[in-house]
Amino acid sequence: RFAALSQALSWLAVIIGLGFLVLFVVQTGVLNGLLPQTGPIGPVVPVTDQITATESTVSGLDRESQPYQVKAKRGWQDEKQPVLVHLEAIEAKFRSTSGAAYTLSADTGRYDTKVKELELEGNVVIVQAARFTAVMDKAHVVVEEKKLTSAAPVDVTLENGTISANGLEISDDGRRILFLNGIKARFGGTGTKGDGNP
């Protein structure tokens, strides 16, 4: 019995000694130095190839050194063709060398940053105050030349009448306007028809 009691007391002494050792290690912070340190959380770095959608603005000077600006409520880079920027709710402003201002709007479009050209779709409207308003579904714009072409049906409202055609081309700093592929015109209440290119 004495031997068994002596062995039990020896084990109890060992356990108590280990308990004091653990308590000492915890209180002195030695254990914290052995554990991996997480440190403060740094700022979140975005993925480098992530494509984000934000408000977009393109501005510059055309070939006649006149300012232009193309704005969109949303714009994002194409994932497969980085030179293309997709645009939504587009509002553009151009100016001719004579000082005449043009505004251009569309629901959606794509801007090629390499050749500086716009492909517009949905409610495409070009307006020159006190001259005309043209409405079509699609249009192609060479930004630096202020050249607009469309193979879609177009309706143009003038001060003294209306013109409908199946295509449109505006060039030469806005001085040259061609109606293409069949024309219907009405001026001052008198209607005329044409079936050829002007």
C-alpha positions as semicolon CSV with decimal commas, in nm:
position;residue;x (nm);y (nm);z (nm)
1;R;0,000;0,000;0,000
2;F;0,280;0,237;0,086
3;A;0,447;0,173;-0,251
4;A;0,123;0,233;-0,442
5;L;0,053;0,551;-0,247
6;S;0,408;0,671;-0,310
7;Q;0,372;0,612;-0,685
8;A;0,037;0,798;-0,694
9;L;0,187;1,093;-0,509
10;S;0,479;1,098;-0,754
11;W;0,238;1,119;-1,051
12;L;0,037;1,390;-0,877
13;A;0,355;1,592;-0,821
14;V;0,445;1,557;-1,189
15;I;0,096;1,675;-1,298
16;I;0,107;1,971;-1,059
17;G;0,455;2,062;-1,184
18;L;0,337;2,051;-1,548
19;G;0,036;2,266;-1,454
20;F;0,263;2,533;-1,303
21;L;0,487;2,517;-1,612
22;V;0,191;2,570;-1,853
23;L;0,061;2,856;-1,638
24;F;0,406;3,019;-1,642
25;V;0,434;2,985;-2,021
26;V;0,089;3,138;-2,079
27;Q;0,144;3,429;-1,842
28;T;0,486;3,522;-1,979
29;G;0,363;3,521;-2,343
30;V;0,614;3,263;-2,457
31;L;0,329;3,063;-2,613
32;N;0,220;3,364;-2,824
33;G;0,563;3,379;-2,982
34;L;0,536;3,015;-3,087
35;L;0,192;3,057;-3,254
36;P;0,166;3,191;-3,616
37;Q;0,100;3,565;-3,629
38;T;-0,195;3,680;-3,841
39;G;-0,117;4,054;-3,826
40;P;-0,354;4,334;-3,928
41;I;-0,576;4,283;-4,233
42;G;-0,447;4,492;-4,523
43;P;-0,647;4,653;-4,802
44;V;-0,821;4,421;-5,048
45;V;-0,632;4,418;-5,376
46;P;-0,858;4,377;-5,680
47;V;-0,791;4,100;-5,929
48;T;-0,571;4,239;-6,206
49;D;-0,778;4,090;-6,491
50;Q;-1,114;4,186;-6,342
51;I;-1,335;4,397;-6,573
52;T;-1,534;4,661;-6,388
53;A;-1,828;4,873;-6,501
54;T;-1,811;5,244;-6,426
55;E;-1,906;5,580;-6,576
56;S;-1,699;5,642;-6,887
57;T;-1,590;5,961;-7,069
58;V;-1,381;6,001;-7,385
59;S;-1,279;6,349;-7,501
60;G;-1,034;6,502;-7,744
61;L;-0,993;6,705;-8,062
62;D;-1,105;6,598;-8,408
63;R;-0,911;6,650;-8,733
64;E;-1,036;7,008;-8,754
65;S;-0,909;7,072;-8,398
66;Q;-1,266;7,095;-8,270
67;P;-1,348;6,944;-7,928
68;Y;-1,561;6,634;-7,888
69;Q;-1,682;6,440;-7,587
70;V;-1,843;6,096;-7,557
71;K;-1,997;6,012;-7,219
72;A;-2,174;5,698;-7,098
73;K;-2,338;5,607;-6,770
74;R;-2,168;5,268;-6,783
75;G;-1,859;5,157;-6,967
76;W;-1,645;4,846;-6,945
77;Q;-1,358;4,692;-7,137
78;D;-1,424;4,392;-7,357
79;E;-1,277;4,076;-7,207
80;K;-1,155;3,931;-7,539
81;Q;-1,072;4,251;-7,730
82;P;-0,920;4,508;-7,490
83;V;-0,937;4,788;-7,752
84;L;-1,319;4,774;-7,736
85;V;-1,516;4,952;-7,464
86;H;-1,885;4,867;-7,422
87;L;-2,106;5,166;-7,342
88;E;-2,458;5,223;-7,213
89;A;-2,671;5,542;-7,211
90;I;-2,443;5,735;-7,446
91;E;-2,439;6,115;-7,480
92;A;-2,189;6,269;-7,722
93;K;-2,114;6,626;-7,826
94;F;-1,940;6,746;-8,143
95;R;-1,874;7,087;-8,298
96;S;-1,818;7,189;-8,659
97;T;-1,558;7,443;-8,769
98;S;-1,842;7,696;-8,819
99;G;-1,931;7,662;-8,450
100;A;-2,247;7,453;-8,499
101;A;-2,301;7,206;-8,216
102;Y;-2,418;6,847;-8,265
103;T;-2,547;6,613;-7,995
104;L;-2,563;6,237;-8,037
105;S;-2,731;5,985;-7,809
106;A;-2,791;5,609;-7,810
107;D;-2,895;5,328;-7,575
108;T;-2,582;5,119;-7,624
109;G;-2,261;5,112;-7,823
110;R;-1,901;5,003;-7,858
111;Y;-1,603;5,236;-7,881
112;D;-1,287;5,119;-8,054
113;T;-1,005;5,301;-7,876
114;K;-0,752;5,210;-8,148
115;V;-0,932;5,361;-8,450
116;K;-1,161;5,594;-8,249
117;E;-1,488;5,471;-8,396
118;L;-1,831;5,415;-8,241
119;E;-2,089;5,147;-8,321
120;L;-2,425;5,265;-8,184
121;E;-2,750;5,074;-8,136
122;G;-3,095;5,157;-8,002
123;N;-3,265;5,498;-8,025
124;V;-2,976;5,663;-8,204
125;V;-3,055;6,036;-8,227
126;I;-2,840;6,310;-8,377
127;V;-2,947;6,672;-8,336
128;Q;-2,820;7,000;-8,475
129;A;-3,023;7,274;-8,313
130;A;-3,239;7,480;-8,553
131;R;-3,140;7,253;-8,844
132;F;-3,247;6,887;-8,809
133;T;-3,312;6,589;-8,583
134;A;-3,239;6,240;-8,720
135;V;-3,359;5,919;-8,552
136;M;-3,243;5,568;-8,644
137;D;-3,176;5,231;-8,480
138;K;-2,808;5,185;-8,571
139;A;-2,519;5,406;-8,676
140;H;-2,142;5,400;-8,725
141;V;-1,941;5,709;-8,626
142;V;-1,582;5,792;-8,719
143;V;-1,520;6,024;-8,426
144;E;-1,222;6,223;-8,553
145;E;-1,393;6,288;-8,889
146;K;-1,739;6,354;-8,741
147;K;-1,865;6,112;-9,007
148;L;-2,187;5,919;-8,940
149;T;-2,326;5,641;-9,159
150;S;-2,631;5,421;-9,113
151;A;-2,786;5,145;-9,323
152;A;-3,096;5,141;-9,101
153;P;-3,421;5,328;-9,171
154;V;-3,394;5,691;-9,064
155;D;-3,649;5,965;-8,998
156;V;-3,533;6,325;-9,018
157;T;-3,730;6,622;-8,892
158;L;-3,647;6,960;-9,046
159;E;-3,784;7,305;-8,975
160;N;-4,013;7,288;-9,278
161;G;-4,075;6,916;-9,326
162;T;-3,969;6,554;-9,280
163;I;-3,756;6,305;-9,472
164;S;-3,758;5,926;-9,440
165;A;-3,496;5,703;-9,598
166;N;-3,337;5,360;-9,565
167;G;-2,991;5,497;-9,501
168;L;-2,801;5,810;-9,410
169;E;-2,451;5,952;-9,443
170;I;-2,327;6,273;-9,279
171;S;-1,977;6,388;-9,371
172;D;-1,763;6,691;-9,466
173;D;-1,787;6,851;-9,122
174;G;-2,169;6,816;-9,131
175;R;-2,211;7,006;-9,458
176;R;-2,286;6,696;-9,666
177;I;-2,596;6,489;-9,582
178;L;-2,697;6,201;-9,810
179;F;-3,024;6,007;-9,784
180;L;-2,991;5,657;-9,930
181;N;-3,190;5,365;-10,072
182;G;-3,537;5,511;-10,122
183;I;-3,659;5,846;-9,994
184;K;-3,991;5,990;-9,884
185;A;-4,004;6,363;-9,819
186;R;-4,274;6,603;-9,710
187;F;-4,228;6,979;-9,706
188;G;-4,495;7,234;-9,617
189;G;-4,773;6,974;-9,650
190;T;-4,670;6,852;-9,999
191;G;-4,543;6,495;-10,025
192;T;-4,292;6,365;-10,281
193;K;-4,134;6,025;-10,334
194;G;-3,803;5,909;-10,464
195;D;-3,670;5,558;-10,519
196;G;-3,305;5,615;-10,607
197;N;-2,995;5,736;-10,434
198;P;-2,967;6,116;-10,426
